[in-house]
Amino acid sequence: MNLTASLKIEFSEFLVASTANTNTPKAGELARKFRSRIVSYGEVNPEELLANPLNWRIHPTSQQEGLEHVLTEVGWVDDVIVNKETGFVVDGHLRVSLALRNEEPLVPVKYVELTPEEEILVLATLDPLAAMAATDVKILGDLLRDMGSHDGAIGDLLNDLRDSIEVELFVPPTLDAVNKRYNGAADIAPKLIVDLDTETFELFYDLLEALDETNFAEGLKKIFSVAAGVLLKHGSK
């Protein structure tokens, strides 16, 4: 083997050795910013699960009844989270409580490995961060309309959501729309435009916007009654 060939071989071996211990990801591996702290899954007797002494969440009766209804009708769709390092539940205390109340033999559990400090951070922020999400009322309204009727606490919850969505989506009608929809009740509306001063007319519109849609017709009649009184007071006919 000549000198050139020997040098090529030695140089190639040197390159392989010098790069063998670098932190370059192997083929198929990607650098991860978010570590997975999930280590295993299982099904566990709820009597074996330890409530976290730092759990700050209080579950009112309506929430308990609503979740129990969903668990009974649908079943488990999420795991209880348990920190394998401390043995404490991190998320899912109410589900564990309902499982015990209903004598469920097993609950699905997702095990994570967290330090005690990390456990406190997750315990303190998991629900509040979820609660920060905004609501697309249009999509939620469509979702609720596609659902069937339900009884008990879950029915009350869904009805409350529907009511709040209707209020969010409610757009005050124009005076022309009022005239078309409420013949007789709104026949004074055109006269309001002519006879009421700007400040009073703006007040009239503020009252329109504040109306509750569920009692819209009745509220509208009261507003027009007040408007008629204003007109009479100012000598309009």
C-alpha positions in Angstrom: 0.0 0.0 0.0 1.5 3.3 -1.0 1.8 6.3 1.2 -1.1 8.2 -0.2 -3.5 5.3 0.4 -2.2 4.8 3.9 -2.8 8.5 4.7 -6.4 8.3 3.4 -7.2 5.3 5.6 -5.7 6.9 8.7 -7.4 10.2 8.0 -10.8 8.5 7.5 -10.4 6.6 10.8 -9.5 9.8 12.6 -12.7 11.5 11.3 -14.8 8.6 12.5 -13.3 8.6 15.9 -13.5 12.4 16.4 -17.2 12.5 15.6 -18.3 9.4 17.4 -19.0 11.2 20.7 -20.7 14.3 19.5 -24.3 15.3 20.4 -25.5 15.1 16.8 -28.9 13.3 16.8 -28.8 9.8 15.3 -30.7 9.0 12.2 -34.5 9.2 13.0 -34.0 11.3 16.1 -35.0 14.9 16.5 -33.9 17.4 19.1 -36.8 18.0 21.5 -37.6 21.2 23.3 -40.5 19.7 25.2 -39.5 16.6 27.2 -42.0 13.8 27.7 -42.4 13.2 31.4 -44.9 10.4 30.8 -43.3 7.0 31.8 -46.1 4.5 31.8 -49.9 3.8 31.8 -52.0 1.4 33.8 -55.4 0.6 35.4 -55.4 1.0 39.1 -57.8 0.4 42.0 -58.9 3.9 43.0 -58.5 3.0 46.6 -54.7 2.8 46.0 -54.5 6.3 44.7 -53.3 9.0 47.0 -55.0 12.4 47.0 -52.5 15.3 46.7 -52.3 17.2 50.0 -51.8 20.4 48.0 -54.8 19.9 45.8 -56.6 23.3 45.9 -59.6 22.6 43.7 -63.1 22.3 45.3 -65.8 20.6 43.3 -69.3 21.8 43.8 -72.3 19.4 43.7 -73.3 20.5 40.3 -69.9 19.7 38.8 -69.8 16.3 40.6 -73.2 15.4 39.2 -72.4 16.6 35.7 -69.1 14.7 35.5 -70.8 11.6 36.9 -73.5 11.8 34.2 -70.8 12.0 31.4 -68.8 9.2 32.9 -71.9 7.0 33.1 -73.1 7.9 29.6 -69.8 8.0 27.8 -67.1 6.4 30.0 -63.4 7.3 30.6 -61.9 9.5 27.9 -59.0 10.9 30.0 -56.5 9.4 32.4 -55.9 10.3 36.0 -52.4 11.7 36.3 -50.1 10.3 39.0 -46.6 11.4 39.9 -44.6 8.2 40.2 -41.9 9.9 42.3 -44.3 11.0 45.1 -47.2 8.7 44.5 -49.7 11.6 44.6 -52.5 12.4 42.1 -51.6 15.5 40.1 -54.8 15.7 38.1 -58.1 13.8 38.3 -59.1 14.0 42.0 -62.8 14.3 41.2 -62.7 11.3 38.8 -61.1 9.3 41.5 -63.7 10.4 44.0 -66.5 9.5 41.7 -64.9 6.1 41.0 -64.8 5.4 44.7 -68.4 6.5 45.2 -69.6 4.2 42.4 -67.3 1.3 43.5 -65.5 1.2 40.2 -62.8 -1.5 40.4 -60.2 0.3 38.1 -59.4 3.7 36.8 -57.1 4.6 33.9 -53.8 6.2 35.1 -51.1 8.0 33.3 -47.8 8.0 35.3 -45.3 10.9 35.1 -42.0 11.4 36.7 -41.7 14.9 38.3 -39.7 16.4 41.1 -41.7 17.7 44.0 -41.1 21.2 42.8 -42.3 20.4 39.3 -45.3 18.6 40.8 -46.3 21.8 42.6 -45.9 23.9 39.4 -48.1 21.5 37.4 -50.7 21.3 40.2 -50.9 25.1 40.5 -51.1 25.8 36.7 -52.8 22.9 34.9 -56.4 24.1 35.4 -55.8 27.8 35.4 -53.9 27.6 32.1 -56.8 25.6 30.5 -59.3 28.2 31.8 -57.4 31.0 30.0 -58.6 29.6 26.6 -61.0 31.9 24.8 -64.3 30.7 23.4 -65.4 30.8 19.7 -69.1 31.3 20.5 -70.2 30.5 17.0 -68.5 27.1 16.9 -69.7 26.3 20.5 -73.2 27.4 19.6 -73.2 25.0 16.6 -71.8 22.2 18.8 -74.5 22.7 21.4 -77.3 22.8 18.8 -76.1 19.4 17.4 -76.4 17.8 20.9 -79.5 16.0 22.1 -81.3 16.8 25.4 -79.9 15.7 28.7 -81.4 15.5 32.2 -80.1 16.5 35.6 -76.9 18.6 36.3 -75.5 18.0 32.8 -78.8 19.2 31.2 -78.7 22.4 33.4 -75.0 23.0 32.4 -75.8 22.6 28.7 -78.9 24.9 29.0 -76.8 27.5 30.8 -74.2 27.3 28.0 -76.9 27.7 25.3 -78.3 30.7 27.1 -74.9 32.4 27.4 -74.1 31.7 23.7 -77.4 33.1 22.6 -76.7 36.3 24.5 -73.2 36.5 23.0 -74.5 36.0 19.4 -77.4 38.3 19.8 -77.2 41.3 17.5 -79.6 44.2 18.3 -82.0 44.7 15.3 -82.3 47.8 13.3 -85.4 49.9 13.5 -86.5 48.6 10.1 -86.2 45.1 11.4 -88.1 46.0 14.6 -90.9 47.5 12.5 -91.2 44.3 10.4 -91.1 41.9 13.3 -93.2 43.8 15.8 -96.1 45.4 13.9 -97.8 47.8 16.2 -95.2 47.8 18.9 -92.7 49.6 16.8 -95.0 51.9 14.8 -93.6 54.8 16.8 -90.0 54.1 15.7 -90.0 56.4 12.6 -91.3 59.2 14.7 -88.5 58.7 17.1 -86.0 59.5 14.4 -87.7 62.8 13.6 -88.9 64.0 17.0 -86.3 62.8 19.6 -83.2 64.8 20.2 -79.9 63.1 19.6 -79.2 62.4 23.3 -82.6 60.7 23.9 -82.3 58.8 20.7 -78.9 57.4 21.7 -80.4 56.4 25.1 -83.2 54.6 23.2 -80.5 52.6 21.2 -78.6 51.8 24.4 -81.8 50.4 25.9 -82.3 48.3 22.8 -78.8 46.8 23.1 -79.4 46.0 26.7 -82.5 43.9 26.1 -82.6 40.3 27.1 -83.4 38.3 24.0 -85.6 35.8 25.9 -88.0 38.7 26.9 -87.2 40.9 23.9 -90.8 41.6 22.8 -91.9 42.6 26.3 -88.9 44.7 26.9 -89.3 46.4 23.5 -92.9 47.4 24.3 -91.7 49.0 27.5 -89.1 51.0 25.7 -91.6 52.3 23.2 -94.0 53.1 26.0 -91.3 55.2 27.6 -90.4 56.8 24.2 -94.1 57.6 23.6 -94.2 59.3 27.0 -91.1 61.4 26.1 -92.8 62.4 22.8 -96.0 63.4 24.6 -94.0 65.4 27.2 -92.4 67.3 24.4 -95.7 68.0 22.7 -95.3 65.7 19.7 -98.3 64.1 18.1 
